[in-house]
Amino acid sequence: TVTDTTITNPINLPTPQLNIQSNLIEQKHIVLIVKWINDISNSNPPNFYTFNLLQRASKHGSSSKKFHARCDDKGATLLIIRVKETGEILGGYNPIDWCKESKKNVYHSTSTSFIFSLNLKNLDNSIVSKVIDKEHAIKQHTYAGPTFGRNDLKICGE
C-alpha cells in the first residue's frame, strides 16, 4: 500500500551527470528519481549511483521468465515503464534483490521502495508514492515480474 506525495520544485536539484541507458527518460528525470531515492532512504550525505541496463522489453522480452533471468540477485533496481496507450511514464525503485522465490507469493519488507509517475511536460507535477505497509512492500513470485506493494504496480505477462 502506498501514499501519494506531489513533488515540488525539482528545478533546483543538483545536476550530477548520471549515465542511464534509457529510451524513455532523460538526464533531468533520473536526477529527480535519484533525489527521491536519497530523500526516502534518508541518505546523508546523498548516495551516488551507477545505472546498468539489465532488461529492455523491446530488446530482451518482457516475460516474467526473462525478467527473473536478467534481474534476479542484482541488488537495487529501478523500473521504468511507458504505458503503451497513453505514453505515461511509471516506475518503481526496489532497494532489495528480486528473486524467483516460489510459485506462491512471498512479500519482502522495506520502507525505502517507492513507485512513481513522471509528468514529462511538467516535472513539478510528478508523483512519488511511498510505502505505507512496509511488510508488503515488494512481492516476489516465479510467474510475475516486478511487483510493488499488494499489486500497486505489477508487471506480468508479455
Salt bridges, closest charged atoms under 4 A:
ASP39 OD2 - LYS35 NZ 2.47
ASP72 OD1 - HIS68 ND1 2.76
GLU101 OE2 - HIS108 NE2 2.98
ASP133 OD2 - HIS136 ND1 2.77
ASP133 OD2 - ARG150 NH2 3.59
